[in-house]
Amino acid sequence: MQTTFTAQQLADPLTARSNEILRTCVHCGFCTATCPTYKVLGDELDSPRGRIYLIKDMLENSRVPDEKTVKHIDRCLSCLSCMTTCPSGVHYMHLVDHAREYIEENYRRPLPDRALRWVLAKVLPYPGRFRLALLGAKLGRPFRRLIPDARLRAMLDMTPRDIPTPSLNDSPQVFAAQGIRRKRVALLVGCAQRALNTDINDATIRLLRRHGCEVVIPRGMGCCGALTHHMGRTDESHGFAAANIRAVAAEIDGEGLDALVINTSGCGTTVKDYGHMFAGDPLEADAARVAALAKDITEVMADLGLTDPTHAAPLRVGYHAACSLQHGQQIKATPKELLASAGFTVLEPKDSHICCGSAGTYNLMQPAISAELKARKVATLEATSPQVISAGNIGCMMQIGSGTGVPVVHTAELLDWATGGPRPRALRAVA
């Protein structure tokens, strides 16, 4: 693709990076075949290729974003399926992130949109605030039919029936390895996950300790910044990320770390991109060090190997591949191999590369498209007749769980159970 950015425009590092990305696109259209929004809406402008044209025009002409451009870019899930499909290596993730930041800085949204995005940015990354919001939403759920705004109804629909009490394992501390210490790792405890499902971090800590890992919860660590990053709220997202970088770097420089373990794949994709996010920043070197240590829990367990994985019932597991894991981090076979080695029968649904429609806050801001994608995903998973559905991302778990009666658990919970941990709470009614 030809571009005509001026030398002055290219002096901006973000524009220079977007120019590089745009020039790699050859207009082939392979991305449209795997784009979830294009499959649902059938509009070229709701495909990666169409959005690339809109972004190019907007950035190249330094123009104020119009409603049409914003609408189609907002509809992007950032599932990154297009990056897996693209034969030219177009790094769409960095391009759409830049477009969102540009829109946030140059476009004034209608008041209801601004209010919703402000609330999400000020609540979801803070577990305490989010927990209070969930309690309020639970009280309001019986009155959902009286609420005219579909996005507010979607928030109520996503509220779990049981809101867990805070886990004592989330506070800064060190968990000793069981037996001989093989690794010293930090665990990113996250933000929304701490309010929605405390079992995931608890299971992850048990699993790692059982396999010889000393597990550190660093002081000062919290939200990875992904939620606000995908809204284009760069100052906020970088503030969260900087706090994590400093916290993890302090552990690296102290007793050292072998890995930064992440059990929410949406966070993992963002943390592994910290080096790019902080390019040219005083924290760039530390950001790169932290990004290099970031590992999904399944990557770490594949390296360690499962010890005596004979304790779980041999259930049929419908495996949902989170987009941020299979496309964002290119981790595809590892979770399935681990589950199989733990004695489970792993079932993969049709069109497993297509997004479930969660995508961070997408199911709250684009409820109609998200609901269609959820229905398709649930149908393909249920077609495999699973006894349990497994995923590696809390957003996917909440999305799929709200549309099926099949229990949905984290992959780490199943691996913990298989190697001697308790039966996952969601499975205690399953024979």
C-alpha positions as CSV (number, residue, x, y, z in Angstrom):
1,M,0.0,0.0,0.0
2,Q,1.4,3.4,-0.9
3,T,1.4,6.1,1.7
4,T,2.0,9.9,1.5
5,F,2.8,10.9,5.1
6,T,5.0,14.0,5.3
7,A,8.4,14.1,7.0
8,Q,6.8,16.1,9.8
9,Q,4.2,13.5,10.4
10,L,6.8,10.7,10.3
11,A,8.7,12.4,13.1
12,D,6.0,11.1,15.4
13,P,7.1,7.5,16.3
14,L,3.5,6.2,16.4
15,T,2.8,7.6,12.9
16,A,6.1,6.2,11.6
17,R,5.2,2.8,13.0
18,S,1.7,3.0,11.4
19,N,3.3,4.0,8.1
20,E,5.4,0.8,8.2
21,I,2.4,-1.3,8.9
22,L,0.3,0.3,6.2
23,R,3.0,-0.3,3.6
24,T,3.1,-4.0,4.3
25,C,-0.6,-4.4,3.3
26,V,-1.1,-5.7,-0.3
27,H,-5.0,-5.5,-0.3
28,C,-5.3,-9.3,-0.7
29,G,-8.4,-9.5,1.5
30,F,-7.4,-12.8,3.1
31,C,-8.3,-11.1,6.5
32,T,-11.9,-10.8,5.6
33,A,-12.3,-14.6,5.6
34,T,-11.5,-14.8,9.3
35,C,-12.8,-11.5,10.6
36,P,-15.7,-12.0,13.1
37,T,-17.4,-8.6,12.5
38,Y,-17.2,-9.1,8.7
39,K,-18.8,-12.5,9.1
40,V,-21.6,-11.0,11.1
41,L,-22.2,-7.7,9.3
42,G,-20.9,-8.4,5.8
43,D,-19.6,-4.8,5.4
44,E,-16.1,-4.3,3.9
45,L,-15.6,-1.4,6.3
46,D,-16.1,-3.9,9.2
47,S,-13.2,-6.0,8.0
48,P,-9.5,-5.4,8.7
49,R,-8.9,-4.3,5.1
50,G,-11.7,-1.8,5.2
51,R,-10.6,-0.4,8.5
52,I,-7.0,-0.1,7.2
53,Y,-8.3,2.2,4.5
54,L,-10.2,4.3,7.0
55,I,-7.2,4.5,9.3
56,K,-4.9,5.4,6.5
57,D,-7.1,8.2,5.3
58,M,-7.6,9.5,8.9
59,L,-4.0,9.5,9.8
60,E,-2.5,10.6,6.5
61,N,-4.8,13.6,6.3
62,S,-4.5,14.4,10.0
63,R,-8.2,14.9,10.0
64,V,-10.8,15.0,12.8
65,P,-12.3,11.5,12.9
66,D,-15.9,11.4,11.6
67,E,-18.7,9.4,13.0
68,K,-18.5,6.7,10.2
69,T,-14.8,6.1,10.8
70,V,-15.2,5.9,14.6
71,K,-18.2,3.5,14.2
72,H,-16.3,1.0,12.2
73,I,-13.1,1.1,14.2
74,D,-15.1,0.8,17.4
75,R,-16.6,-2.4,16.0
76,C,-13.2,-4.0,15.8
77,L,-12.8,-6.7,18.5
78,S,-9.0,-6.7,18.4
79,C,-9.2,-10.5,18.2
80,L,-6.2,-10.4,15.9
81,S,-7.4,-13.3,13.8
82,C,-6.4,-11.2,10.8
83,M,-2.8,-11.2,11.9
84,T,-2.8,-15.0,12.0
85,T,-4.3,-15.1,8.5
86,C,-2.3,-12.3,6.8
87,P,0.3,-13.6,4.4
88,S,2.1,-10.3,4.4
89,G,2.7,-9.9,8.2
90,V,0.6,-6.8,8.6
91,H,0.8,-5.9,12.3
92,Y,-2.8,-4.8,12.6
93,M,-2.7,-4.7,16.4
94,H,-0.3,-1.7,16.6
95,L,-2.2,0.1,13.8
96,V,-5.6,-0.2,15.4
97,D,-4.2,0.7,18.8
98,H,-2.8,3.9,17.3
99,A,-6.1,4.7,15.6
100,R,-7.9,4.3,18.9
101,E,-5.5,6.7,20.6
102,Y,-5.9,9.2,17.8
103,I,-9.7,9.0,18.0
104,E,-9.6,9.4,21.7
105,E,-7.6,12.6,21.4
106,N,-9.4,14.1,18.4
107,Y,-13.0,13.0,18.5
108,R,-15.8,14.1,20.9
109,R,-18.2,11.2,21.4
110,P,-21.8,11.7,22.3
111,L,-22.4,12.1,26.0
112,P,-23.8,8.6,26.7
113,D,-20.7,7.1,25.0
114,R,-18.3,9.3,27.0
115,A,-20.1,8.5,30.2
116,L,-20.1,4.7,29.6
117,R,-16.4,4.6,28.6
118,W,-15.5,6.8,31.7
119,V,-17.4,4.4,34.0
120,L,-15.7,1.3,32.5
121,A,-12.3,2.9,32.8
122,K,-12.8,4.0,36.4
123,V,-14.4,0.8,37.6
124,L,-13.2,-2.4,35.9
125,P,-9.4,-2.0,36.5
126,Y,-10.0,-1.6,40.3
127,P,-11.1,-4.8,42.0
128,G,-12.7,-3.1,45.0
129,R,-14.7,-0.7,42.9
130,F,-15.6,-3.5,40.4
131,R,-16.9,-5.7,43.3
132,L,-19.1,-2.9,44.6
133,A,-20.4,-2.3,41.0
134,L,-21.2,-6.1,40.7
135,L,-23.2,-6.0,43.9
136,G,-25.1,-3.0,42.7
137,A,-25.8,-4.7,39.3
138,K,-26.9,-7.9,41.0
139,L,-29.6,-5.8,42.9
140,G,-30.6,-4.2,39.6
141,R,-30.8,-7.4,37.6
142,P,-34.5,-8.0,38.2
143,F,-35.4,-4.7,36.7
144,R,-33.3,-5.1,33.5
145,R,-36.4,-5.0,31.2
146,L,-37.1,-1.4,32.4
147,I,-33.7,-0.2,31.2
148,P,-33.9,1.2,27.6
149,D,-30.1,1.2,26.9
150,A,-29.0,-2.2,25.5
151,R,-25.4,-1.6,26.8
152,L,-26.6,-1.2,30.3
153,R,-28.8,-4.3,30.0
154,A,-25.7,-6.2,28.8
155,M,-23.8,-5.2,31.9
156,L,-26.6,-6.6,34.1
157,D,-26.7,-9.8,32.0
158,M,-23.0,-10.4,32.5
159,T,-23.2,-10.0,36.3
160,P,-22.4,-13.4,37.9
161,R,-25.0,-14.8,40.3
162,D,-22.4,-15.4,42.9
163,I,-19.8,-12.7,43.6
164,P,-16.8,-14.2,45.4
165,T,-15.3,-12.7,48.5
166,P,-11.7,-11.3,48.0
167,S,-8.9,-13.8,48.1
168,L,-6.2,-13.5,50.7
169,N,-3.8,-14.8,48.0
170,D,-4.0,-11.6,46.0
171,S,-2.0,-9.4,48.4
172,P,1.8,-8.9,48.1
173,Q,3.5,-12.0,49.5
174,V,5.7,-15.0,48.7
175,F,4.5,-18.6,48.5
176,A,7.2,-21.1,49.0
177,A,7.7,-23.9,46.5
178,Q,6.8,-27.4,47.6
179,G,9.9,-29.6,47.5
180,I,13.0,-28.5,45.7
181,R,12.6,-25.0,44.2
182,R,12.8,-25.2,40.4
183,K,11.8,-21.7,39.5
184,R,11.0,-18.3,41.1
185,V,8.1,-16.7,39.3
186,A,5.9,-13.6,39.8
187,L,2.1,-13.9,39.2
188,L,0.2,-11.1,37.6
189,V,-3.0,-11.3,39.8
190,G,-4.9,-8.9,37.4
191,C,-7.9,-6.7,38.2
192,A,-11.3,-7.7,36.9
193,Q,-10.5,-11.4,37.4
194,R,-9.9,-10.8,41.1
195,A,-13.5,-9.5,41.4
196,L,-15.2,-12.1,39.1
197,N,-13.4,-15.4,39.9
198,T,-10.9,-15.8,42.8
199,D,-10.6,-19.5,42.1
200,I,-8.3,-19.0,39.1
201,N,-5.4,-17.3,40.9
202,D,-5.8,-19.7,43.8
203,A,-5.6,-22.7,41.5
204,T,-2.6,-21.2,39.6
205,I,-0.7,-20.6,42.8
206,R,-1.3,-24.2,44.0
207,L,-0.4,-25.6,40.6
208,L,2.9,-23.7,40.4
209,R,3.9,-24.4,44.0
210,R,3.2,-28.1,43.5
211,H,5.6,-28.1,40.6
212,G,8.5,-26.5,42.4
213,C,7.9,-22.8,41.9
214,E,8.3,-20.1,44.4
215,V,5.4,-17.7,43.6
216,V,5.8,-14.0,44.3
217,I,3.0,-11.5,44.3
218,P,5.0,-8.2,43.8
219,R,4.1,-5.1,45.8
220,G,2.5,-2.4,43.6
221,M,1.3,-4.7,40.9
222,G,-2.3,-4.5,39.5
223,C,-4.1,-4.0,36.2
224,C,-2.0,-4.6,33.2
225,G,-3.5,-1.6,31.4
226,A,-5.2,-3.7,28.6
227,L,-8.8,-2.5,29.4
228,T,-8.0,1.2,29.0
229,H,-5.3,0.6,26.3
230,H,-8.0,-0.7,24.0
231,M,-10.1,2.3,24.6
232,G,-7.3,4.6,23.4
233,R,-6.9,6.0,26.9
234,T,-3.1,5.9,26.7
235,D,-2.2,7.9,29.8
236,E,-4.3,5.7,32.0
237,S,-3.1,2.4,30.4
238,H,0.5,3.4,30.6
239,G,0.1,4.4,34.2
240,F,-1.1,0.9,35.1
241,A,1.6,-0.7,32.9
242,A,4.3,1.5,34.4
243,A,3.4,0.4,37.9
244,N,3.6,-3.3,36.9
245,I,6.9,-2.7,35.2
246,R,8.4,-1.1,38.3
247,A,7.0,-3.8,40.5
248,V,8.3,-6.7,38.4
249,A,11.7,-5.0,37.7
250,A,12.2,-4.6,41.4
251,E,11.8,-8.4,41.8
252,I,14.1,-9.1,38.9
253,D,16.8,-6.9,40.4
254,G,16.2,-8.4,43.8
255,E,16.1,-12.1,44.1
256,G,15.5,-12.6,40.4
257,L,12.7,-14.1,38.4
258,D,12.5,-16.9,35.9
259,A,9.1,-15.8,34.6
260,L,6.2,-13.5,35.0
261,V,3.2,-15.9,34.9
262,I,-0.1,-14.6,33.4
263,N,-3.3,-16.6,33.6
264,T,-5.5,-14.1,31.7
265,S,-4.5,-14.3,28.1
266,G,-5.8,-10.8,27.3
267,C,-3.4,-9.4,29.8
268,G,-0.6,-11.6,28.4
269,T,-0.9,-10.2,25.0
270,T,-0.6,-6.6,26.4
271,V,2.3,-7.4,28.8
272,K,4.2,-9.1,26.1
273,D,3.9,-5.8,24.1
274,Y,5.2,-3.6,26.9
275,G,8.5,-3.1,25.0
276,H,6.6,-1.5,22.1
277,M,4.3,0.5,24.3
278,F,7.2,2.1,26.1
279,A,9.5,2.6,23.1
280,G,11.4,5.9,23.7
281,D,10.2,6.1,27.3
282,P,12.7,6.1,30.3
283,L,11.1,2.8,31.2
284,E,11.8,1.2,27.9
285,A,14.6,-1.1,29.0
286,D,12.7,-2.3,32.1
287,A,9.5,-2.7,29.9
288,A,11.4,-4.9,27.5
289,R,12.8,-7.0,30.4
290,V,9.3,-7.6,31.8
291,A,7.9,-8.4,28.4
292,A,10.6,-10.9,27.8
293,L,9.7,-12.7,31.0
294,A,6.0,-12.8,30.5
295,K,4.6,-16.3,30.0
296,D,1.1,-17.7,29.9
297,I,0.5,-20.3,32.6
298,T,0.3,-23.0,30.0
299,E,3.8,-22.1,28.6
300,V,5.2,-22.4,32.1
301,M,3.5,-25.7,32.8
302,A,4.6,-27.2,29.5
303,D,8.2,-26.3,30.4
304,L,7.9,-27.8,33.9
305,G,5.9,-30.9,32.9
306,L,2.9,-32.1,34.8
307,T,3.6,-34.2,37.9
308,D,1.4,-37.2,38.5
309,P,-1.6,-35.9,36.5
310,T,-3.9,-38.8,37.5
311,H,-6.3,-37.2,40.0
312,A,-9.1,-35.8,37.9
313,A,-12.0,-37.6,36.4
314,P,-11.6,-38.2,32.6
315,L,-14.1,-35.6,31.5
316,R,-14.8,-34.5,28.0
317,V,-13.5,-30.9,27.8
318,G,-14.6,-28.5,25.1
319,Y,-11.6,-26.3,24.6
320,H,-12.2,-22.7,23.7
321,A,-9.1,-21.0,22.3
322,A,-9.1,-17.4,23.5
323,C,-8.2,-15.0,20.6
324,S,-5.6,-13.3,22.8
325,L,-3.9,-16.7,23.3
326,Q,-4.1,-18.3,19.8
327,H,-3.8,-15.1,17.7
328,G,-2.2,-12.5,20.1
329,Q,0.4,-14.8,21.5
330,Q,0.3,-17.6,18.9
331,I,-0.2,-20.3,21.7
332,K,-2.4,-22.9,20.1
333,A,-1.4,-26.5,20.8
334,T,0.1,-26.2,24.3
335,P,-3.1,-25.9,26.4
336,K,-4.8,-28.8,24.5
337,E,-1.7,-31.0,24.9
338,L,-1.6,-30.3,28.6
339,L,-5.2,-31.1,29.1
340,A,-4.8,-34.3,27.1
341,S,-1.8,-35.3,29.2
342,A,-3.9,-34.8,32.3
343,G,-6.4,-37.4,31.2
344,F,-9.1,-35.3,29.7
345,T,-10.6,-35.9,26.3
346,V,-10.1,-32.6,24.5
347,L,-12.8,-31.5,22.0
348,E,-12.2,-28.7,19.6
349,P,-15.3,-26.9,18.2
350,K,-15.9,-25.8,14.6
351,D,-14.5,-22.4,13.7
352,S,-12.3,-22.4,16.8
353,H,-10.4,-19.4,15.4
354,I,-13.4,-17.1,15.5
355,C,-13.9,-14.8,18.5
356,C,-16.6,-15.5,21.2
357,G,-17.4,-11.7,21.3
358,S,-16.1,-10.9,24.7
359,A,-12.9,-8.9,23.8
360,G,-12.4,-7.0,27.0
361,T,-15.2,-4.4,27.2
362,Y,-16.5,-5.2,23.7
363,N,-19.5,-7.2,25.0
364,L,-20.5,-4.1,27.0
365,M,-20.0,-1.5,24.3
366,Q,-21.2,-3.5,21.3
367,P,-23.8,-5.9,22.8
368,A,-25.6,-6.8,19.6
369,I,-22.6,-8.0,17.6
370,S,-21.2,-9.6,20.8
371,A,-24.4,-11.5,21.4
372,E,-24.4,-12.9,17.8
373,L,-20.8,-14.1,18.2
374,K,-21.5,-15.6,21.6
375,A,-24.5,-17.5,20.2
376,R,-22.3,-18.9,17.4
377,K,-19.5,-19.9,19.8
378,V,-21.8,-21.5,22.3
379,A,-23.5,-23.5,19.6
380,T,-20.2,-24.9,18.2
381,L,-19.0,-25.8,21.7
382,E,-22.2,-27.5,22.7
383,A,-22.1,-29.4,19.4
384,T,-19.1,-31.3,20.8
385,S,-21.2,-32.6,23.8
386,P,-18.7,-31.5,26.4
387,Q,-19.0,-32.1,30.1
388,V,-17.0,-29.0,30.8
389,I,-15.7,-26.0,28.8
390,S,-12.2,-24.8,29.3
391,A,-10.6,-21.4,28.5
392,G,-7.6,-19.4,29.4
393,N,-9.2,-16.0,29.7
394,I,-11.7,-14.7,32.2
395,G,-13.5,-12.5,29.7
396,C,-14.2,-15.5,27.5
397,M,-15.3,-17.6,30.5
398,M,-17.8,-15.0,31.5
399,Q,-19.1,-14.5,27.9
400,I,-19.5,-18.2,27.2
401,G,-20.8,-19.0,30.6
402,S,-23.6,-16.5,30.3
403,G,-24.9,-18.4,27.2
404,T,-24.6,-22.1,28.2
405,G,-25.5,-24.5,31.0
406,V,-22.2,-26.4,30.6
407,P,-19.7,-25.5,33.4
408,V,-16.9,-23.2,32.2
409,V,-13.6,-23.3,34.1
410,H,-10.1,-22.1,33.6
411,T,-7.5,-24.4,32.1
412,A,-5.3,-23.9,35.2
413,E,-8.1,-25.1,37.4
414,L,-8.3,-28.4,35.5
415,L,-4.6,-28.9,35.6
416,D,-4.5,-28.1,39.3
417,W,-7.3,-30.7,39.9
418,A,-5.5,-33.3,37.7
419,T,-2.2,-32.9,39.7
420,G,-3.7,-33.1,43.2
421,G,-5.7,-30.0,43.8
422,P,-9.4,-29.7,44.6
423,R,-12.2,-30.4,42.1
424,P,-13.1,-27.0,40.5
425,R,-16.0,-25.4,42.2
426,A,-18.0,-25.2,39.0
427,L,-17.7,-28.9,38.5
428,R,-18.9,-30.1,41.9
429,A,-22.3,-30.9,40.5
430,V,-20.9,-32.8,37.5
431,A,-20.6,-36.6,37.8
